[in-house]
């Protein structure tokens, strides 16, 4: 595996852990955090991004960390989050087609 991929994996899991801590300390609710991540995903898949002619695989690559963090937020408990491999599998299972693929 490419070292950069491992670094990104570590970074995303660190963010998931920080997000979990923010929710557990009551700084953000899980819903507020999900809304912030949903807005980030919408910005990455919005009309302006689609005009850049990004192929669906590139759009998926851009959205992968955001989707993984949203799933980590939804599946976390007070002390633990799912493993990266489990979250990555869940991202693949919950992926939807883009409007221009229908």
C-alpha positions, -999 to 999 in steps of 0.1 A, spaced: 0 0 0 12 35 -8 26 53 23 4 84 16 -27 62 18 -16 50 53 -10 86 63 -44 96 52 -59 66 70 -42 77 102 -53 113 97 -90 104 91 -91 81 121 -75 109 143 -102 132 131 -129 106 139 -115 103 174 -114 141 178 -150 143 166 -160 116 190 -144 136 219 -162 168 208 -195 149 209 -188 132 242 -178 165 259 -210 181 247 -192 207 225 -211 195 195 -240 171 192 -237 141 169 -264 158 147 -245 191 146 -213 172 136 -232 152 109 -247 184 95 -212 200 93 -199 170 75 -230 168 52 -224 204 42 -188 196 34 -198 167 12 -225 188 -5 -198 214 -13 -176 188 -28 -204 172 -50 -223 204 -58 -230 218 -93 -197 238 -94 -177 207 -87 -196 187 -113 -188 214 -139 -152 205 -134 -160 172 -152 -147 151 -124 -154 114 -132 -175 96 -105 -144 77 -92 -127 110 -85 -158 124 -68 -159 93 -47 -123 97 -38 -129 133 -27 -159 124 -6 -145 92 9 -129 108 40 -161 129 47 -183 99 43 -161 78 66 -162 105 92 -200 107 90 -202 69 95 -177 70 123 -199 97 140 -230 77 136 -215 44 148 -193 57 177 -201 52 213 -186 70 243 -153 52 242 -147 37 208 -151 41 171 -152 14 145 -120 2 128 -110 19 96 -115 -12 76 -151 -16 89 -159 21 82 -144 19 47 -165 -12 39 -196 7 52 -187 37 29 -187 14 -1 -220 -2 9 -238 31 14 -225 49 -17 -252 63 -40 -250 72 -77 -246 108 -86 -275 126 -105 -255 126 -137 -251 88 -135 -288 80 -135 
